[in-house]
Amino acid sequence: MKLGMLLFLLIPIIGHVYVFWHVWNIVPLNNWYKAALLVLLSMGVVALIFGFSVGLNIVPFKCATYIYEFGTSSIFVLLYAVMLFLLLDLGRLARLVPKHFLYNSWPGTLAVVGVLVAVFVYGNIHYHHKQRQELNLNTSKNVSKALKVVMVSDLHLGYHNRRAEFARWVDLINAERPDLVLIAGDIIDISIRPLEEENVAEEFRRIKAPIYACLGNHEYMSGEEKAERFYREARINLLRDSVVQVMDLNIVGRDDRTNRRRTSLKALMGKTDPQKYTILLDHQPYHLEEAQRAGVDFQLSGHTHYGQVWPISWIEDAMYEKAYGPLTKGNTRYFVTSGMGIWGGKFRIGTRSEYLVATITKSF
């Protein structure tokens, strides 16, 4: 644990030193201007540290949104700057990139800036385009009519995903005319304050279908008691280690695994009607075999965001049995969604923001 925390702190520091060294060498300006530029670039780190140590709730709301987006976006820009400079260094070693391209070079400076701007403009546009993912769930269990269920996760509403943006997501959900809406946690990002100041609960009340949700780890970060109060205001039915039978379905909602004392899935399944189709909401996709053993028909999870940007998605693939997409184990089907919203900078590169539209029908 201590080693992991050390690496978490050390790797960004090494990354900044590497990028700053390259910026100092490539920009064809005098040393005073270079120093000023590096100070400006370091403001992203300062904003990030301020947001997560001092806190955003103590500054004016508008200012807090700028600090959040600037600070969290800097992480992704740093990642891609490191990758770009590594690529250029390898090109120089292979004699494909001339040395003068990386030293006091306007062509080199403009090329680096141009690539980064292009990548992140694309990433931002791609993030705002929400993908519709269809699922057909057939069952031999008692389903009296076909049911349309919109499933989402990881909304991360807060200082960056604000009410006006969420209103567009609500319109997408309502356009499906669902019988039911299920949310697999992380509705709230890091603080309840933005949701209260903009009365985001009112937007949830526009959704024209019953909403059931479980908690995610970010609800614990923002304070689970405050989250529960918001859920009530928003008319979201919270399933926290509980089961509800609705529309020929068992909906099981687990508390997030942040709570190490959460009820076992086996105990929760003991409260279900075995004749009904069972959907499990469990935010973090760990120990997927538990749902199979317990007889769950379908599990919806999120949490991973599929890394948000490539190549972090490759790391997620190594960390989880299933970091993104559909999976079948025995008679149990799963879908780990990359989420409709996002944490931090609004960029999707090599991943996508999505909502699921599932049709549950009886097979004959």
N, C-alpha and C positions, 0 to 999 in steps of 0.2 A: 504493500500500500504506500509506504514512504517512497519507494523507488518510483512507483507510478506517478506520484505527485511531483517528485523531483523532475522526472522527464517532462511532465505537463508544463512545468514552469521553465525548464531549461531549453526545450526545443524552440519555442517562440523567440527566446532571447538570442539563440544561435542564428535563427532565421533573420531576425532584425539586423544583427551584426553583418551577416552575409549580404543582405540587400543594401544596407547603408554603405558598405564598402564599395559595392558596384556602382551605386548612385554617385558616390563621391568621385569615382574614376571616370564614369561615362559622361557626366554632364559637363559641357564646355563653358563653365563659368568660373569666376574667381572664387577664392576660398570663402569669402564672406557670404556670397550668395549661396554657395553650396551648404555652408553651415546653417543658413536660414532655411534652406529647403529641407534639410534633415530634421531641424526642429519642427517644421510644419508637418513632416511625415510622422514624427513621433507623437503628434497630438492624438492620433488614432489609439495608440497604446494608453496614453493618459486618459482619454475618454473611457476606454474599456475598463481600466483599473478603477477609475472614479465611480463608474456605474455599478460595479460589483462589490466595491469595498465601502465607499461612503454611502452610495445609494441614490437612486433617481427621484425618490419620493420627496426629497427635501428641496428640490429645485422647481422652478415654474414648469408647468406641464409641457409647453411648447419647447422649452429649452431641453427638457428631459428627453423628448422624442429625437432631437438632433444628436444629443450625446449618445443615446442608445444606438441609433442607426449608424452614426459615424464610427463609433467604437467597435461595434460588432462586425461592420463591413470590413474594417481594416484587417481582420483575421484572414478573411478569404482573399483579399487583395495581396496580403503578405504571402500566402500560400502560392498563389499563381506567379508572383514576382520571383519567388525562390525557384520555382520550376522553370520559369523562362530564363533566368540567369544561369541556372545549371545547364540548360540546353545550349545556351550560347557558349558557356565554358567548354562543354564537351565538343561543340563545333570548332572551337578554337584549337583544342588539343588535336582534333582530327584534321586540322588545317582547312576546314570548310568555312570558318569565319575568320576574317583578317583581324589581327590584334588591334589595329587602329579603330576598328568598329566599336570597341569596348572602352576606348580611352579618349576623353575630350572630343567626343563625336556627336555632332548634331544629328546625322543620319541614324546613329545607334540610339540616341536618346529618343528621337521621334518614333523610331520603330518599336522600341519597348513600350512607350506610352500608348502608341496606336494599338498595339496588340492587346494590352491590358484593358483599354477603354472598350475595344470591340468585344472582348470576351465578357465583360461585366454588363455592358448594355444588352447584349444577347441574353445573359443570365437573368437579368431583371425582367426583360420582356417575357422570357420563357416562364419565369415564376408566376407572372400575372395571368398566364393562360392556363386555366384549370382543365385538366383532362378528365373526361368521363369514361369510367371503367365499368363495363357491364359484367354481371355475374349471373349465371343461371344455376340455381340450387334446386335440384330435384330430390324428392323424398317420398318414401313409401308410407310415411307417418301421416297422421290425420291433419290435413290442411284442406279446409272446406272450399277455399277459393285461392286463386293466385294472389300473392302478396308482393307489392313493390316496396322495397326497403332501401332508403338512401343511407349509406354508411360512410362516416368520415372519422378522421382522427387528427390530432395535432393541429388545432386551429391556431394556437399560440396568439390569442388576442391580447393586445397590450399597447406598448409605446410605438410599435411599428405597424402591426396589423390593426388598424383603427376602425371605428364604426363604419365610415363611408365605404371602406373596402369590404368589410364583412357584409354589408347590405347587399353587395353584388353576389356574394356567395349564397346568401339567403334566397335571392332571386333564382339562382341556379337550382337550389334544392326545391323550391316551390314549383318551378317549371316541370319537375318530374312528377308532380302530384302523387307523392308517396303515401302509403298507408302508415308508415312508421319511419322515424329517423333515429339512427343509433350512432353514438359518438364514443370512441374508444380512448378517451382521456386527453389531457393537455389542452383543454379549452382555453385556459388562462396561461399566459406566458410566464412572467416573473413577478407581477404585481397586480393586485386587484384595482389599484387606483385609476388607471386609464379606463377600465370598464365602467367604473362608477362615475367618473367625470363626464363620460360621453353617453351614459345610460345605454350601454350595449345590451342590457337585458331586454330592452324594448324591441331590439331587432330579433332576438330569439323568439319573442312572443309573436312575431309575424309568421313564423314557420307554421304551415297549415297541416301539421301532423303531430301526433304525440312524440316527444323526444325522451329517449332513455340514454343514460351515459354512466360511465365509470370514471373514477379518478385516475389521473396520471401523476408522474413524479413532479411535474411543474405545479400542480395544485398544492403539493406539499411545500414547494419552494415559496409560493405566494401565500401560504397559510390555509390549511384545509378547512378550518372553521369559516374563514372568510369566503372560501370557494363554495362551501355548502350554502351559505347565505345567498351568494350570487345565483347559484343553481335554482334556489327557491324563487327568487325574484324573476328569473328568466323562464320559469315554468319547465325546467328540465328535471325529469324524474331521475334522481341519483340512485344508482344501484351500487351500494358499498357493501360488498360481501352479502349480497341479497339476491333474491330471485323474484321475478314477476311473471305471471301468465297473462299474455295479451295476444289477441288475434290468432289463436291456435298455436302460439309460440311460447316456449320457455325462454325468457331472456335472463341470463345469469351475468351479473356484474361483479367482478372481483375488485377488491381494494388494490391499490398499486403495491407492488412488491417493496416499495419504500417502507411500508408497514410490515415488519418482519413477523408480526403476530397475526397476519391476516388469516381468515378462515381457509381451510383446505378446500380444494376444488371438489374432492370426494364428498365432503360434508355438504357443500352447496348443492351438488347434484342430487343428494338425497332428498332435497326439497322440491325437485322438479317432477312433472308428470311424464313418465317414460313414453307415453303415447304421442306426445307433442314434439315437434321439431325444436331442438335446443340450440340457441345461439349464445356463445360466450364472449363477453367483452373483457379483455385482459390487456392492459395498455402495453406492457413490455413482453416481447415474444421470447421468453425464456421457458425452458422445460416444456416444449410443445407436446411431448409424449404424454403429459398428464391429461390433456384434453382427450386424447385417444383412449387412454385407459379408463377415463371416467364416462365415456359414452357421449361426449359432446358431438353434435352434428356439424357445427360450423363455429370457428373461432376467428374473431376480428381483433387484430392488434395493430399498433403503430409504433411510436417511440423512436425508431431508427432514423426516420426522415430519408432513409437510404443514403445517409452521409451528406445530403444536400448538394454537394458538388463532387465531381470526380477529381482525384482518385480516392477520396475518403470513402466512396461507395465500395471500393475494393476492400478497405479495412473492415467495413461493416459486414461484408460477405464472409470474412475470416472470423469475425466475432460471434456471429449468430448462425444457428442452423438454417434459418431463413431470414435474411435481412430485408427482402422485398419480394412481393408477389404471391402467387397462389402456391399451395402445397397440399398434398393429400397424404395422410398417414392412416392406413386401414380404412375405416368407414368415416373418418373425420376429415373435413376440408378446412383449410385455413386461408386467410389472406392477411399478409402483413403489408399495410399501406404506407406509402411514403409521406402521407399526410396532405391535407388541403392547405394548411398554412406552413409556417416555417419559424425557426428560431433565428434571431439575429438578422444579418444582412439578407436582403430579398434577392437571392440569386439561386437559380437552379441550373446547374451545368452538368449534363450527363444524367440527371434525375428529373423528376417531374412532380408537380403538385396535382392532386387528383381527388375525386370523390367517386365512390362506388355506388352503382345502381344495381341492386340484387333483386331478382325475381324468384320467389320461392313457390314452387308448384308441386303438386302431388303426381308422382309417376305411377303409371298403371302397367 
